[in-house]
Amino acid sequence: MYKIFGIPNCDTVKKARTFLDNKKLAYDFIDFKKIRPTVEDIERWSKSFGGLPVNTKGATYKKHKDEYESLDEKGRIQFIMVNTSMIKRPILEKEGKVVAFGFDEEKYKEIK
């Protein structure tokens, strides 16, 4: 089964969930606002993302950029865990492996 991590009112998350629903693929939705990611989650995503999974184009990152950038790696991870809106989303996983970051319809079409 798939897991999709995100925020329910995010338009990109809504598009991904709608796509999965229309394709009749079962998934668990993990709401960052209710269940915060763990250090292990962020480290796992970082390996797939090629760095910390931060949406540098988002409003939350822009608001906290100076504070975030002044932190070391551990501090940044802790900061992301508290400010989950900074995370690139949605994150789609299957069996603990990242399938996709964000929503790209062509990439999602490959999902079975």
C-alpha positions as CSV (number, residue, x, y, z in Angstrom):
1,M,0.0,0.0,0.0
2,Y,1.1,3.5,-0.7
3,K,1.6,6.3,1.8
4,I,1.1,9.9,0.9
5,F,2.5,12.6,3.2
6,G,1.3,16.2,3.0
7,I,-1.1,18.8,4.1
8,P,-4.8,18.3,3.3
9,N,-5.5,21.9,2.0
10,C,-2.4,22.0,-0.3
11,D,-3.5,22.1,-3.9
12,T,-0.7,19.8,-5.1
13,V,-1.6,17.2,-2.4
14,K,-5.2,17.4,-3.5
15,K,-4.2,16.8,-7.1
16,A,-2.2,13.7,-6.1
17,R,-4.9,12.3,-3.9
18,T,-7.5,12.8,-6.6
19,F,-5.3,11.1,-9.1
20,L,-4.8,8.1,-6.8
21,D,-8.5,8.0,-6.0
22,N,-9.4,8.0,-9.7
23,K,-6.9,5.3,-10.4
24,K,-8.5,3.3,-7.4
25,L,-5.1,2.9,-5.7
26,A,-5.2,2.4,-2.0
27,Y,-3.2,4.7,0.2
28,D,-2.8,6.0,3.7
29,F,-2.8,9.8,4.0
30,I,-0.4,11.2,6.6
31,D,-1.3,14.7,7.5
32,F,1.9,16.6,8.6
33,K,-0.2,18.9,10.8
34,K,-1.4,15.9,12.9
35,I,1.5,13.5,12.6
36,R,4.8,15.3,12.4
37,P,7.6,13.6,10.4
38,T,10.3,11.9,12.4
39,V,14.1,12.4,12.0
40,E,14.1,9.0,10.3
41,D,11.4,10.2,7.8
42,I,13.3,13.3,6.9
43,E,16.6,11.4,6.6
44,R,15.0,8.8,4.3
45,W,13.4,11.5,2.2
46,S,16.7,13.4,2.0
47,K,18.4,10.4,0.5
48,S,15.8,10.3,-2.3
49,F,15.5,14.0,-2.7
50,G,19.3,14.6,-2.9
51,G,19.2,16.9,0.2
52,L,16.7,18.0,2.8
53,P,13.3,17.9,1.2
54,V,12.6,21.6,1.4
55,N,10.4,23.5,-0.9
56,T,12.6,26.6,-1.5
57,K,9.9,28.2,-3.6
58,G,7.2,28.1,-0.9
59,A,6.1,30.9,1.3
60,T,7.1,29.2,4.6
61,Y,10.7,28.7,3.4
62,K,10.9,32.3,2.2
63,K,9.5,33.5,5.6
64,H,12.1,31.5,7.6
65,K,14.9,31.4,5.1
66,D,17.5,33.3,7.1
67,E,16.9,31.5,10.3
68,Y,16.8,28.1,8.5
69,E,20.0,28.7,6.5
70,S,21.9,29.7,9.7
71,L,21.3,26.3,11.3
72,D,23.5,23.2,11.0
73,E,22.1,19.9,9.5
74,K,20.6,18.7,12.8
75,G,19.1,22.1,13.5
76,R,17.6,22.2,10.0
77,I,16.0,18.8,10.5
78,Q,14.5,19.9,13.8
79,F,13.3,23.1,12.1
80,I,11.6,21.2,9.3
81,M,9.9,18.9,11.8
82,V,8.3,21.9,13.5
83,N,7.7,23.9,10.3
84,T,6.2,21.1,8.2
85,S,4.9,23.5,5.6
86,M,8.5,23.8,4.4
87,I,8.5,20.2,3.2
88,K,8.2,19.5,-0.6
89,R,4.9,17.8,-0.9
90,P,3.3,15.5,-1.4
91,I,5.7,12.7,-0.7
92,L,4.5,9.4,-2.1
93,E,6.0,6.2,-0.7
94,K,5.5,2.5,-1.2
95,E,7.0,0.0,1.3
96,G,9.2,2.8,2.9
97,K,10.7,3.9,-0.5
98,V,10.0,7.2,-2.0
99,V,8.1,6.9,-5.3
100,A,7.6,10.7,-6.0
101,F,8.0,14.2,-4.6
102,G,5.4,16.7,-5.6
103,F,2.8,15.8,-8.2
104,D,3.8,15.1,-11.7
105,E,1.0,13.4,-13.6
106,E,3.3,11.6,-16.0
107,K,5.3,10.1,-13.1
108,Y,2.0,9.1,-11.3
109,K,0.8,7.4,-14.5
110,E,3.6,4.9,-14.0
111,I,2.3,3.9,-10.6
112,K,0.6,0.5,-10.3
